[in-house]
Amino acid sequence: MAIELYNKNGHVCLMFTHLSDEGGEAVQANQFLVIDEQQGAIIDPGGNMAYNELLLTIGRYFPPNKLTEILASHADPDIIASLDRWMTSTQATLYISKLWERFAPHFCKPGKTAGRIVGIPDPGMRIPLGRSEIVALPAHFMHSEGNFQFWDPVSRILFSGDLGVSLGTSAEAGQPITSLAPHLPRMEAFHRRYMVSQKVLRLWTNMARTLPIAMIVPQHGAPMVGDAIPEFLGWIGDLSCGIDHLSQANYTVPR
């Protein structure tokens, strides 16, 4: 079952929250589908445990063999470990940071990705989709060295990858966050460890505030809407994290 984030005038954004190993060994993860008329892009399609059900579920809304883009925020297994199977079942092109374009083929059988990977340059790029486009926004070091978020100018949804994560169950991921404070216990430890530095978060926040954002949807956990968006921008821009907390004590030989 998909959660409909947006549906107007032939432009549809869908979220899938329930395809990972619920209650098992794997972290909950979201996958996304953006459709504009006859073209479709899947964002962060996930690992092998998500593939079968995601393929079947997508087929209720859009023919999977007509997907034109696979958009990967970075190269972690929960993002694109299923790449080999998507390269087989579709003719889609993978868009991923140029830092990872020669690493992504390691998920696939030899030759499967030949001519089908576009390396996104560090400043980002605009990726055509139907009558519109998806904007790849630089989000480097949040948490990956080569990292992108994907902003849809039609729905004004920001698919934010690992930024904005709230750890919980699939059911909780399907309930939008309208007020940030009650969810900070599920967010703070993750962001303090996985984000690299306050400087990076502050620079990202300056960029984000230039965009009209109706919803922030992370790869783990629930979407943020309404007041939660400016509250999140205010919180994340001032968060000390990552290397801000390191000292020589973190780099000593184990006893």
GUFINU-931905 format. One line per 8 residues: number of its first residue (from 0); their letters; for each residue x, y, z of N, C-alpha, C, CB. Coordinates in Angstrom, 1 decimal. Glycine has a CB too. Example, Ala and Ser with C-alpha at 12.3 -4.5 7.8 and 13.67 -1.06 7.14 Angstrom:
<sites>
0 = as = 13.2/-5.7/7.8/12.3/-4.5/7.8/13.2/-3.3/7.8/11.3/-4.5/9.0 | 12.8/-2.2/7.1/13.7/-1.1/7.1/12.9/0.0/7.9/14.1/-0.6/5.7
</sites>
This chain:
<sites>
0 = maielynk = 0.8/-1.2/0.0/0.0/0.0/0.0/0.9/1.2/0.0/-1.0/0.0/1.2 | 0.5/2.2/-0.8/1.3/3.5/-0.9/0.5/4.6/-0.1/1.5/3.9/-2.4 | 1.3/5.5/0.4/0.8/6.7/1.0/0.9/7.8/-0.1/1.5/7.1/2.3 | -0.2/8.4/-0.4/-0.3/9.5/-1.4/0.1/10.8/-0.7/-1.7/9.6/-2.0 | 1.3/11.4/-1.1/1.7/12.6/-0.6/1.2/13.8/-1.5/3.2/12.7/-0.6 | 1.0/13.5/-2.8/0.5/14.6/-3.7/-0.1/14.0/-4.9/1.7/15.6/-4.1 | -1.2/14.5/-5.3/-1.9/14.0/-6.6/-2.7/15.1/-7.2/-2.8/12.8/-6.3 | -2.2/15.7/-8.2/-2.9/16.8/-8.9/-2.5/17.0/-10.3/-2.7/18.2/-8.1
8 = nghvclmf = -3.4/17.1/-11.2/-3.1/17.4/-12.6/-2.1/16.5/-13.2/-2.7/18.8/-12.8 | -2.2/15.2/-12.9/-1.3/14.2/-13.5/0.1/14.1/-12.9/-1.1/14.5/-14.9 | 0.3/14.8/-11.8/1.5/14.8/-11.0/1.3/14.1/-9.7/2.2/16.2/-10.8 | 2.0/13.0/-9.4/1.7/12.1/-8.3/3.0/11.9/-7.5/1.0/10.8/-8.7 | 3.0/12.0/-6.2/4.1/11.6/-5.3/3.6/10.5/-4.3/4.7/12.8/-4.6 | 4.2/9.4/-4.3/3.8/8.3/-3.4/5.0/7.9/-2.5/3.4/7.1/-4.3 | 4.6/7.5/-1.3/5.6/7.0/-0.3/5.2/5.6/0.1/5.6/8.0/0.9 | 6.3/4.8/0.3/6.1/3.4/0.7/6.9/3.2/2.0/6.6/2.4/-0.4
16 = thlsdegg = 6.2/2.9/3.1/6.9/2.8/4.4/7.1/1.5/5.0/6.1/3.7/5.3 | 6.4/0.4/4.4/6.2/-0.8/5.1/7.0/-2.0/4.5/4.8/-1.2/5.2 | 8.0/-1.7/3.6/8.6/-2.8/2.9/9.9/-3.4/3.5/8.9/-2.3/1.5 | 10.4/-2.8/4.5/11.6/-3.3/5.1/11.2/-4.4/6.1/12.4/-2.2/5.8 | 12.2/-5.0/6.8/12.0/-6.1/7.7/11.4/-5.6/9.0/13.3/-6.8/7.9 | 10.1/-5.3/9.0/9.4/-4.8/10.2/9.6/-5.6/11.4/7.9/-4.6/9.9 | 10.2/-5.0/12.4/10.4/-5.7/13.7/11.6/-6.7/13.6/9.2/-6.5/14.0 | 12.3/-6.7/12.5/13.4/-7.6/12.4/14.8/-6.9/12.5/13.4/-8.3/11.1
24 = eavqanqf = 15.7/-7.4/11.7/17.1/-6.9/11.8/17.4/-5.6/11.1/18.1/-7.9/11.3 | 16.5/-5.2/10.2/16.8/-4.0/9.3/16.1/-2.8/9.8/16.5/-4.3/7.9 | 16.7/-1.6/9.6/16.0/-0.4/10.0/14.9/-0.1/9.0/17.1/0.8/10.0 | 13.8/0.5/9.6/12.7/0.9/8.7/13.2/1.9/7.7/11.6/1.6/9.6 | 12.7/1.8/6.4/13.2/2.7/5.4/12.0/3.0/4.4/14.3/2.1/4.6 | 12.0/4.2/3.9/10.9/4.6/3.0/11.5/4.6/1.5/10.4/6.0/3.3 | 10.6/4.3/0.6/10.9/4.5/-0.8/9.8/5.4/-1.4/10.9/3.1/-1.5 | 10.1/6.0/-2.6/9.3/7.0/-3.1/9.1/6.9/-4.7/9.8/8.4/-2.8
32 = lvideqqg = 8.0/7.3/-5.2/7.7/7.3/-6.6/7.1/8.6/-7.0/6.8/6.1/-7.0 | 7.7/9.3/-8.0/7.2/10.5/-8.5/6.8/10.3/-9.9/8.2/11.7/-8.4 | 5.5/10.6/-10.3/5.0/10.4/-11.6/4.6/11.7/-12.2/3.8/9.4/-11.6 | 5.0/12.0/-13.4/4.4/13.1/-14.1/4.0/12.6/-15.5/5.5/14.3/-14.2 | 2.7/12.6/-15.7/2.1/12.0/-16.9/2.7/10.6/-17.2/2.4/12.9/-18.1 | 3.5/10.5/-18.3/4.0/9.1/-18.7/5.4/8.8/-18.3/3.9/9.0/-20.2 | 5.9/9.6/-17.4/7.3/9.3/-16.9/7.2/9.2/-15.4/8.2/10.4/-17.3 | 8.1/8.3/-14.9/8.2/8.0/-13.4/9.6/7.9/-12.9/7.4/6.7/-13.1
40 = aiidpggn = 9.8/8.4/-11.7/11.1/8.3/-11.1/11.0/7.7/-9.7/11.8/9.7/-11.0 | 11.8/6.7/-9.4/11.8/6.1/-8.1/13.0/6.7/-7.3/11.9/4.5/-8.2 | 12.7/7.0/-6.1/13.8/7.7/-5.3/14.2/6.7/-4.1/13.3/9.0/-4.7 | 15.4/6.4/-4.0/16.0/5.6/-3.0/15.2/4.3/-2.9/16.0/6.3/-1.6 | 15.3/3.4/-3.9/14.5/2.2/-4.0/14.7/1.1/-3.0/14.6/1.6/-5.3 | 15.9/1.2/-2.2/16.1/0.3/-1.1/16.9/-0.9/-1.4/14.8/-0.1/-0.5 | 16.8/-1.8/-0.5/17.6/-3.1/-0.6/16.7/-4.2/-1.1/18.1/-3.5/0.7 | 17.3/-5.4/-1.1/16.6/-6.6/-1.7/15.4/-7.0/-1.0/17.6/-7.7/-1.8
48 = maynelll = 15.3/-6.7/0.3/14.1/-7.1/1.1/12.9/-6.3/0.7/14.4/-7.0/2.6 | 13.1/-5.1/0.1/12.0/-4.3/-0.3/11.6/-4.5/-1.7/12.4/-2.8/-0.1 | 12.5/-5.1/-2.5/12.3/-5.1/-4.0/11.0/-5.7/-4.4/13.4/-5.8/-4.6 | 10.7/-6.9/-4.1/9.5/-7.6/-4.6/8.2/-6.9/-4.4/9.5/-9.0/-4.1 | 8.0/-6.6/-3.1/6.7/-5.9/-2.8/6.7/-4.5/-3.4/6.6/-5.9/-1.3 | 7.8/-3.8/-3.4/7.8/-2.5/-4.0/7.5/-2.5/-5.5/9.2/-1.8/-3.8 | 8.1/-3.5/-6.2/7.8/-3.7/-7.6/6.3/-3.9/-7.8/8.6/-4.8/-8.2 | 5.7/-4.8/-7.0/4.3/-5.1/-7.2/3.4/-3.9/-6.8/3.9/-6.3/-6.3
56 = tigryfpp = 3.8/-3.2/-5.8/3.0/-2.1/-5.4/3.0/-0.9/-6.4/3.4/-1.6/-4.0 | 4.2/-0.7/-6.9/4.3/0.4/-7.9/3.5/0.1/-9.1/5.8/0.5/-8.3 | 3.4/-1.2/-9.4/2.6/-1.6/-10.6/1.1/-1.3/-10.5/2.7/-3.1/-10.8 | 0.6/-1.0/-9.3/-0.8/-0.6/-9.2/-1.0/0.9/-9.6/-1.2/-0.8/-7.8 | 0.1/1.6/-9.7/0.0/3.0/-10.0/0.7/3.4/-11.3/0.6/3.8/-8.9 | 1.7/2.6/-11.7/2.6/3.0/-12.9/3.3/1.8/-13.3/3.6/4.2/-12.5 | 3.4/1.6/-14.7/4.1/0.4/-15.2/5.6/0.4/-14.8/3.9/0.2/-16.7 | 6.1/-0.5/-14.0/7.5/-0.4/-13.6/8.5/-0.4/-14.7/7.8/-1.5/-12.7
64 = nklteila = 8.1/-1.1/-15.8/9.1/-1.1/-17.0/9.1/0.2/-17.7/8.6/-2.2/-17.9 | 8.3/1.2/-17.3/8.4/2.5/-17.9/9.0/3.5/-17.0/6.9/3.0/-18.3 | 9.6/3.1/-15.9/10.3/4.0/-15.1/11.5/4.6/-15.9/10.8/3.3/-13.8 | 11.7/5.9/-15.8/12.8/6.5/-16.6/14.0/6.9/-15.7/12.3/7.7/-17.3 | 13.8/7.1/-14.4/14.9/7.5/-13.5/14.9/6.7/-12.2/14.9/9.0/-13.3 | 16.1/6.3/-11.8/16.3/5.9/-10.4/17.2/6.9/-9.7/16.9/4.4/-10.3 | 16.7/7.6/-8.7/17.4/8.7/-8.0/17.9/8.2/-6.7/16.5/9.9/-7.9 | 19.2/8.2/-6.5/19.8/7.7/-5.3/20.5/8.9/-4.5/20.8/6.6/-5.6
72 = shadpdii = 20.1/9.1/-3.3/20.7/10.1/-2.5/22.1/9.9/-2.2/19.9/10.3/-1.2 | 22.5/8.6/-2.0/23.9/8.2/-1.8/23.9/6.7/-2.1/24.4/8.5/-0.4 | 25.0/6.0/-1.6/25.2/4.6/-2.1/25.1/3.6/-1.0/26.6/4.5/-2.7 | 24.4/3.9/0.1/24.3/2.9/1.2/23.4/1.8/0.7/23.7/3.6/2.4 | 23.5/0.6/1.4/22.7/-0.6/1.0/21.2/-0.4/1.1/23.1/-1.8/1.8 | 20.8/0.4/2.1/19.3/0.6/2.2/18.8/1.6/1.2/19.0/1.2/3.6 | 19.7/2.2/0.4/19.3/3.1/-0.7/19.3/2.3/-2.0/20.4/4.2/-0.8 | 20.3/1.6/-2.4/20.3/0.9/-3.7/20.9/-0.5/-3.7/21.1/1.8/-4.6
80 = asldrwmt = 20.8/-1.2/-2.7/21.3/-2.6/-2.7/20.6/-3.4/-3.7/21.3/-3.2/-1.4 | 19.3/-3.0/-4.1/18.5/-3.8/-5.1/18.8/-3.3/-6.5/17.1/-3.6/-4.7 | 19.8/-2.6/-6.7/20.1/-1.9/-8.0/20.1/-3.0/-9.1/21.4/-1.2/-8.0 | 20.8/-4.1/-8.9/20.9/-5.1/-10.0/19.5/-5.5/-10.5/21.6/-6.4/-9.5 | 18.5/-5.7/-9.6/17.2/-6.1/-10.0/16.4/-5.0/-10.7/16.4/-6.6/-8.8 | 16.7/-3.7/-10.3/16.0/-2.6/-11.0/16.6/-2.5/-12.4/16.1/-1.3/-10.2 | 17.9/-2.7/-12.5/18.6/-2.6/-13.8/18.0/-3.7/-14.8/20.1/-2.7/-13.7 | 17.6/-4.8/-14.2/17.0/-5.9/-15.0/15.6/-5.6/-15.4/17.1/-7.2/-14.3
88 = stqatlyi = 14.8/-5.2/-14.5/13.3/-5.1/-14.7/12.9/-3.8/-15.3/12.6/-5.2/-13.4 | 13.8/-2.8/-15.4/13.5/-1.5/-16.1/14.6/-1.1/-17.0/13.2/-0.4/-15.0 | 14.4/0.0/-17.8/15.4/0.6/-18.6/15.8/1.9/-18.0/14.9/0.8/-20.0 | 15.5/2.1/-16.7/15.8/3.4/-16.1/17.3/3.7/-16.0/15.1/3.4/-14.7 | 17.6/5.0/-15.9/18.9/5.5/-15.7/19.1/5.9/-14.2/19.2/6.8/-16.6 | 20.2/5.5/-13.7/20.5/5.8/-12.3/21.2/7.2/-12.2/21.4/4.7/-11.6 | 20.7/8.0/-11.3/21.3/9.3/-11.0/21.9/9.2/-9.6/20.3/10.5/-11.2 | 23.2/9.4/-9.5/23.8/9.3/-8.2/25.1/10.2/-8.2/24.2/7.8/-7.8
96 = sklwerfa = 25.5/10.6/-7.0/26.7/11.5/-7.0/27.9/10.9/-7.8/27.2/11.7/-5.5 | 28.6/11.8/-8.5/29.7/11.4/-9.3/30.7/10.7/-8.5/30.3/12.6/-10.0 | 30.7/10.9/-7.2/31.7/10.2/-6.3/31.4/8.7/-6.2/31.6/10.8/-4.9 | 30.1/8.4/-6.4/29.7/7.0/-6.3/29.3/6.3/-7.6/28.4/7.0/-5.4 | 29.4/7.0/-8.7/29.0/6.4/-10.0/29.8/5.2/-10.4/29.1/7.4/-11.1 | 31.1/5.1/-9.9/31.9/3.9/-10.3/31.9/2.9/-9.1/33.3/4.3/-10.5 | 31.2/3.2/-8.0/31.0/2.2/-7.0/29.7/1.5/-7.1/31.1/2.9/-5.6 | 28.6/2.2/-7.6/27.3/1.6/-7.8/27.3/0.4/-8.6/26.4/2.6/-8.4
104 = phfckpgk = 28.1/0.2/-9.7/28.1/-1.0/-10.4/28.5/-2.3/-9.6/29.0/-0.9/-11.6 | 29.1/-2.1/-8.4/29.4/-3.2/-7.6/28.2/-3.9/-7.1/30.3/-2.8/-6.5 | 27.0/-3.3/-7.1/25.8/-3.9/-6.7/25.2/-4.8/-7.8/24.7/-2.8/-6.3 | 25.8/-4.7/-9.0/25.2/-5.4/-10.2/26.1/-6.4/-10.8/24.8/-4.3/-11.2 | 25.5/-7.2/-11.7/26.3/-8.1/-12.5/27.1/-7.3/-13.5/25.4/-9.2/-13.2 | 28.3/-7.8/-13.9/29.1/-7.1/-14.9/28.4/-6.6/-16.1/30.3/-7.9/-15.3 | 28.5/-5.4/-16.5/27.9/-4.8/-17.7/26.5/-4.3/-17.5/28.0/-5.8/-18.7 | 25.9/-4.7/-16.4/24.4/-4.3/-16.3/24.2/-2.8/-16.3/23.9/-4.9/-15.0
112 = tagrivgi = 25.1/-2.0/-15.8/24.9/-0.6/-15.6/25.6/0.2/-16.8/25.5/-0.1/-14.3 | 26.1/-0.5/-17.8/26.9/0.2/-18.8/26.0/1.2/-19.5/27.4/-0.8/-19.8 | 26.4/2.5/-19.5/25.7/3.6/-20.2/24.4/4.0/-19.5/25.3/3.1/-21.6 | 24.2/3.5/-18.2/22.9/3.8/-17.6/23.1/4.5/-16.2/22.2/2.5/-17.3 | 24.3/5.1/-16.0/24.5/5.9/-14.8/24.9/7.3/-15.1/25.6/5.2/-13.9 | 24.3/8.3/-14.5/24.6/9.7/-14.7/25.2/10.1/-13.3/23.4/10.5/-15.1 | 26.4/10.6/-13.3/27.0/11.1/-12.1/26.6/12.5/-11.9/28.6/11.0/-12.2 | 25.9/12.8/-10.8/25.5/14.2/-10.4/26.7/15.0/-10.0/24.3/14.1/-9.4
120 = pdpgmrip = 27.0/16.1/-10.6/28.1/16.9/-10.1/27.8/17.5/-8.8/28.4/18.1/-11.1 | 28.9/17.9/-8.1/28.7/18.4/-6.7/27.7/19.5/-6.5/30.1/18.9/-6.2 | 27.6/20.5/-7.5/26.6/21.6/-7.3/25.2/21.1/-7.5/26.9/22.7/-8.2 | 25.0/19.9/-7.9/23.6/19.4/-8.2/23.2/19.6/-9.6/22.6/20.1/-7.3 | 22.0/19.3/-10.0/21.5/19.4/-11.3/20.0/19.3/-11.4/22.1/18.3/-12.2 | 19.4/19.6/-12.5/18.0/19.5/-12.8/17.7/18.3/-13.7/17.4/20.8/-13.4 | 16.9/17.4/-13.2/16.6/16.2/-13.9/15.2/16.2/-14.5/16.8/14.9/-13.0 | 15.1/16.2/-15.9/13.8/16.3/-16.5/12.9/15.1/-16.1/13.9/16.4/-18.0
128 = lgrseiva = 11.6/15.4/-15.8/10.6/14.4/-15.5/9.3/14.8/-16.1/10.5/14.1/-14.0 | 8.8/14.2/-17.2/7.6/14.6/-17.8/7.6/16.1/-18.2/6.4/14.3/-16.8 | 6.6/16.8/-17.7/6.5/18.2/-18.1/7.3/19.1/-17.1/5.0/18.7/-18.0 | 7.9/18.5/-16.1/8.6/19.2/-15.1/10.0/18.7/-14.9/7.8/19.1/-13.7 | 10.5/18.7/-13.7/11.8/18.3/-13.3/11.9/17.9/-11.9/12.9/19.4/-13.7 | 13.0/17.2/-11.5/13.4/17.0/-10.1/14.7/17.7/-9.9/13.4/15.5/-9.8 | 14.9/18.4/-8.9/16.1/19.2/-8.6/16.9/18.4/-7.6/15.8/20.6/-8.1 | 18.1/18.0/-8.0/19.1/17.4/-7.1/19.8/18.4/-6.4/20.1/16.4/-7.9
136 = lpahfmhs = 19.6/18.5/-5.1/20.2/19.6/-4.2/21.4/19.0/-3.5/19.2/20.1/-3.2 | 22.5/19.8/-3.4/23.7/19.3/-2.7/23.4/19.2/-1.2/24.8/20.3/-2.9 | 23.7/18.0/-0.7/23.5/17.7/0.8/24.7/16.9/1.2/22.2/16.9/1.0 | 25.9/17.3/0.8/27.1/16.6/1.1/27.4/16.6/2.6/28.3/17.2/0.3 | 27.9/15.4/3.0/28.3/15.2/4.4/27.1/15.2/5.4/29.3/16.3/4.9 | 25.9/14.8/4.8/24.7/14.6/5.6/24.0/13.3/5.2/23.7/15.9/5.4 | 24.5/12.2/5.4/25.8/11.9/6.1/26.9/11.5/5.2/25.5/10.9/7.1 | 26.6/11.3/3.9/27.6/10.8/3.0/28.4/11.9/2.3/26.9/10.0/1.9
144 = egnfqfwd = 29.7/11.6/1.9/30.5/12.6/1.3/29.9/13.1/0.0/31.9/12.0/1.0 | 29.3/12.2/-0.8/28.6/12.6/-2.0/27.1/12.3/-1.7/29.1/11.9/-3.3 | 26.4/13.4/-1.5/25.0/13.2/-1.0/24.1/14.2/-1.6/24.9/13.2/0.6 | 22.9/13.8/-2.0/22.0/14.7/-2.6/20.6/14.5/-2.1/21.9/14.5/-4.2 | 19.8/15.6/-2.0/18.4/15.5/-1.8/17.7/15.8/-3.1/18.0/16.5/-0.6 | 16.4/15.5/-3.1/15.6/15.7/-4.4/14.4/16.5/-4.1/15.2/14.3/-5.0 | 14.3/17.7/-4.7/13.2/18.6/-4.5/12.3/18.6/-5.7/13.7/20.0/-4.2 | 11.0/18.4/-5.5/10.0/18.4/-6.6/9.3/19.7/-6.6/9.0/17.2/-6.4
152 = pvsrilfs = 9.6/20.6/-7.6/9.0/21.9/-7.6/7.5/22.0/-7.8/9.6/22.7/-8.7 | 6.9/20.9/-8.3/5.4/20.9/-8.5/4.7/20.6/-7.1/5.0/19.7/-9.5 | 5.1/19.6/-6.4/4.5/19.3/-5.1/5.1/20.1/-4.0/4.5/17.8/-4.8 | 6.3/20.6/-4.3/7.2/21.3/-3.3/7.5/20.4/-2.1/6.4/22.6/-2.7 | 7.7/19.1/-2.5/8.2/18.1/-1.5/9.7/18.0/-1.6/7.5/16.8/-1.7 | 10.4/18.1/-0.4/11.8/17.8/-0.4/12.0/16.4/0.1/12.5/18.9/0.5 | 12.5/15.5/-0.7/12.9/14.2/-0.3/14.3/14.3/0.2/12.8/13.2/-1.5 | 14.5/14.2/1.6/15.6/14.7/2.3/16.7/13.7/2.6/15.2/15.5/3.5
160 = gdlgvslg = 16.5/12.4/2.2/17.4/11.4/2.5/17.5/11.2/4.0/18.8/11.7/2.0 | 18.8/11.2/4.5/19.0/10.9/6.0/18.9/12.1/6.8/20.4/10.3/6.1 | 18.5/13.3/6.3/18.3/14.5/7.1/16.8/14.5/7.4/18.7/15.8/6.3 | 16.5/14.7/8.7/15.1/14.7/9.2/14.6/13.4/9.6/14.3/15.3/8.1 | 15.5/12.4/9.7/15.1/11.1/10.1/14.5/11.1/11.5/16.3/10.1/10.1 | 13.4/10.3/11.7/12.9/10.0/13.0/12.7/8.5/13.1/11.5/10.7/13.3 | 13.4/7.8/14.0/13.5/6.4/14.0/12.2/5.8/14.7/14.7/5.9/14.8 | 11.6/4.8/14.1/10.4/4.2/14.6/9.9/3.1/13.7/9.3/5.3/14.8
168 = tsaeagqp = 8.6/2.8/13.8/8.0/1.7/13.0/7.5/2.3/11.7/6.9/1.0/13.8 | 7.1/1.3/10.8/6.4/1.7/9.6/5.1/2.5/9.8/6.2/0.5/8.7 | 4.4/2.0/10.8/3.1/2.7/11.1/3.4/4.2/11.5/2.3/2.0/12.2 | 4.4/4.4/12.3/4.7/5.7/12.8/5.2/6.6/11.6/5.8/5.7/13.9 | 5.9/5.9/10.7/6.4/6.7/9.5/5.3/7.2/8.6/7.3/5.8/8.7 | 4.1/6.6/8.7/3.0/7.0/7.9/2.2/8.1/8.5/2.1/5.8/7.7 | 2.6/8.6/9.7/1.9/9.7/10.4/2.6/11.0/10.3/1.6/9.3/11.9 | 2.2/12.0/9.5/3.0/13.2/9.4/3.3/13.9/10.7/2.3/14.1/8.5
176 = itslaphl = 4.4/14.5/10.8/4.8/15.3/12.0/4.4/16.7/11.8/6.4/15.2/12.3 | 3.6/17.3/12.7/3.1/18.6/12.6/3.8/19.5/13.6/1.6/18.7/12.7 | 4.4/18.9/14.6/5.0/19.7/15.7/6.3/18.9/16.0/4.1/19.8/17.0 | 7.5/19.6/16.0/8.7/18.9/16.1/9.0/18.4/17.5/9.8/19.8/15.6 | 8.8/19.1/18.5/9.2/18.8/19.9/8.9/17.4/20.3/8.6/19.8/20.8 | 7.7/16.8/20.1/7.5/15.5/20.6/8.3/14.4/19.9/6.0/15.2/20.4 | 8.9/14.7/18.7/9.6/13.7/18.0/11.1/13.8/18.1/9.2/13.9/16.5 | 11.6/14.9/18.8/13.0/15.1/19.0/13.7/13.9/19.7/13.3/16.3/19.8
184 = prmeafhr = 13.1/13.2/20.6/13.8/12.0/21.2/14.1/10.9/20.1/12.9/11.4/22.3 | 13.3/10.9/19.0/13.5/9.9/18.0/14.5/10.4/16.9/12.2/9.5/17.3 | 14.9/11.7/17.0/15.7/12.3/16.0/17.1/12.7/16.5/15.0/13.5/15.5 | 17.2/13.1/17.7/18.4/13.8/18.1/19.7/13.0/18.1/18.2/14.4/19.5 | 19.6/11.8/18.7/20.8/10.9/18.7/21.3/10.6/17.3/20.6/9.7/19.5 | 20.3/10.3/16.4/20.7/10.0/15.0/21.4/11.2/14.4/19.5/9.6/14.2 | 20.9/12.4/14.5/21.5/13.5/13.8/22.8/13.9/14.4/20.5/14.7/13.8 | 23.0/13.8/15.7/24.2/14.1/16.3/25.3/13.2/15.9/24.1/14.1/17.9
192 = rymvsqkv = 25.0/11.9/15.6/26.0/11.0/15.1/26.2/11.0/13.6/25.7/9.6/15.6 | 25.2/11.0/12.8/25.3/10.8/11.4/25.6/12.1/10.6/24.0/10.2/10.9 | 25.3/13.2/11.1/25.6/14.5/10.4/27.0/14.9/10.8/24.6/15.6/10.8 | 27.8/15.5/9.9/29.2/15.7/10.1/29.5/16.8/11.0/29.9/15.9/8.7 | 28.9/18.0/10.8/29.2/19.2/11.6/28.1/20.2/11.6/30.6/19.8/11.1 | 28.1/21.1/12.6/27.2/22.1/12.6/27.3/23.1/11.4/27.3/22.9/13.9 | 28.6/23.3/11.0/28.8/24.2/9.9/28.0/23.7/8.6/30.3/24.2/9.5 | 28.1/22.4/8.4/27.4/21.8/7.2/25.9/22.0/7.4/27.8/20.3/7.0
200 = lrlwtnma = 25.4/21.7/8.5/23.9/21.9/8.7/23.5/23.3/8.6/23.6/21.4/10.1 | 24.3/24.3/9.0/24.0/25.7/8.9/24.0/26.1/7.5/25.0/26.6/9.7 | 25.0/25.7/6.7/25.0/26.0/5.3/23.8/25.4/4.5/26.3/25.5/4.6 | 23.5/24.2/4.9/22.3/23.5/4.2/21.0/24.3/4.6/22.2/22.1/4.7 | 20.9/24.7/5.8/19.7/25.4/6.3/19.5/26.7/5.5/19.7/25.7/7.8 | 20.6/27.4/5.3/20.6/28.7/4.5/20.0/28.4/3.1/22.0/29.3/4.4 | 20.4/27.3/2.5/19.9/26.9/1.2/18.5/26.6/1.2/20.7/25.8/0.6 | 18.1/25.7/2.2/16.7/25.3/2.3/15.7/26.4/2.5/16.6/24.3/3.4
208 = rtlpiami = 16.1/27.4/3.2/15.2/28.6/3.4/14.9/29.4/2.2/15.8/29.5/4.5 | 15.7/29.2/1.1/15.4/29.9/-0.2/14.3/29.1/-1.0/16.7/30.0/-1.0 | 13.9/28.0/-0.6/13.0/27.2/-1.3/11.6/27.2/-0.7/13.5/25.7/-1.5 | 10.5/27.2/-1.5/9.2/26.9/-1.0/9.0/25.4/-0.7/8.1/27.5/-1.9 | 9.0/25.0/0.5/8.9/23.6/0.9/7.6/23.3/1.6/10.1/23.2/1.8 | 6.8/22.5/1.0/5.5/22.1/1.6/5.6/20.9/2.5/4.5/21.9/0.6 | 6.6/20.1/2.3/6.8/18.8/3.1/8.2/18.4/3.0/5.8/17.7/2.5 | 8.8/18.0/4.1/10.1/17.3/4.1/9.9/15.9/4.4/11.1/18.0/5.2
216 = vpqhgapm = 10.4/15.0/3.5/10.1/13.6/3.7/11.5/12.8/3.7/9.2/13.0/2.5 | 11.9/12.3/4.9/13.2/11.6/5.0/13.1/10.2/4.5/13.7/11.7/6.4 | 14.2/9.5/4.5/14.3/8.1/4.0/13.9/7.2/5.2/15.6/7.8/3.5 | 14.0/7.6/6.4/13.5/6.9/7.5/12.6/7.7/8.3/14.7/6.4/8.4 | 11.4/7.2/8.7/10.5/7.9/9.5/9.5/8.8/8.8/11.3/8.8/10.5 | 8.8/9.7/9.5/7.6/10.4/9.1/7.9/11.7/8.4/6.7/10.6/10.3 | 7.0/12.1/7.4/7.1/13.4/6.8/6.9/14.5/7.8/6.1/13.5/5.6 | 7.5/15.7/7.5/7.3/16.9/8.3/6.4/17.8/7.5/8.6/17.5/8.8
224 = vgdaipef = 5.4/18.4/8.1/4.5/19.3/7.4/4.2/20.5/8.4/3.2/18.6/6.9 | 3.6/21.6/7.8/3.1/22.7/8.6/4.2/23.3/9.5/2.0/22.2/9.5 | 3.9/23.5/10.7/4.9/24.2/11.6/6.1/23.4/11.9/4.2/24.5/13.0 | 6.1/22.1/11.7/7.3/21.3/11.9/8.4/21.6/11.0/6.9/19.8/11.7 | 8.1/22.2/9.8/9.2/22.5/8.8/10.0/23.7/9.4/8.6/22.9/7.5 | 9.5/24.9/9.7/10.3/25.9/10.2/10.9/25.5/11.6/9.6/27.2/10.4 | 10.2/24.7/12.4/10.8/24.3/13.6/12.0/23.4/13.4/9.7/23.5/14.4 | 11.9/22.5/12.4/13.1/21.7/12.1/14.3/22.5/11.6/12.7/20.6/11.0
232 = lgwigdls = 14.0/23.4/10.7/15.1/24.3/10.1/15.8/25.0/11.3/14.5/25.2/9.1 | 15.0/25.5/12.2/15.6/26.3/13.3/16.4/25.4/14.2/14.5/26.9/14.2 | 15.9/24.1/14.4/16.7/23.2/15.3/17.9/22.7/14.6/15.7/22.0/15.7 | 17.8/22.2/13.4/18.9/21.5/12.7/20.1/22.5/12.4/18.5/20.9/11.4 | 19.7/23.8/12.1/20.8/24.7/11.8/21.7/25.1/13.0/20.1/26.0/11.3 | 21.2/24.8/14.2/22.0/25.1/15.4/22.6/23.8/16.1/21.2/25.9/16.4 | 22.4/22.7/15.5/22.8/21.4/16.1/24.3/21.1/16.0/22.0/20.3/15.5 | 24.9/21.0/17.2/26.3/20.5/17.2/26.3/19.0/17.0/27.0/20.9/18.5
240 = cgidhlsq = 27.2/18.5/16.2/27.1/17.1/15.8/28.4/16.6/15.3/26.0/16.8/14.8 | 28.5/15.3/15.0/29.7/14.7/14.3/31.0/15.2/14.9/29.6/15.1/12.9 | 31.8/15.8/14.0/33.2/16.1/14.4/33.2/17.2/15.5/34.0/16.6/13.2 | 32.1/17.9/15.7/32.1/18.9/16.7/32.3/18.3/18.1/30.7/19.7/16.7 | 32.0/17.0/18.3/32.1/16.3/19.5/33.3/15.5/19.7/30.9/15.5/19.7 | 34.2/15.4/18.7/35.3/14.5/18.8/36.5/15.1/19.5/35.7/14.1/17.4 | 37.3/14.3/20.1/38.6/14.7/20.8/39.5/13.5/20.6/38.4/15.1/22.3 | 40.7/13.7/21.1/41.7/12.6/21.1/41.2/11.3/21.8/43.0/13.0/21.7
248 = anytvpr = 40.3/11.5/22.7/39.8/10.3/23.4/39.0/9.4/22.5/38.9/10.7/24.6 | 38.5/9.9/21.4/37.8/9.0/20.4/38.8/8.3/19.5/36.9/9.9/19.6 | 40.1/8.6/19.6/41.1/8.0/18.7/42.2/7.4/19.6/41.6/9.0/17.6 | 41.9/6.4/20.3/42.9/5.7/21.1/42.9/4.2/20.8/42.7/6.0/22.6 | 44.0/3.5/21.0/44.1/2.1/20.7/43.2/1.4/21.8/45.6/1.6/20.8 | 42.3/0.5/21.4/41.5/-0.3/22.4/42.4/-1.1/23.3/40.6/-1.2/21.7 | 42.0/-1.2/24.6/42.7/-1.9/25.6/42.5/-3.4/25.3/42.3/-1.6/27.0
</sites>
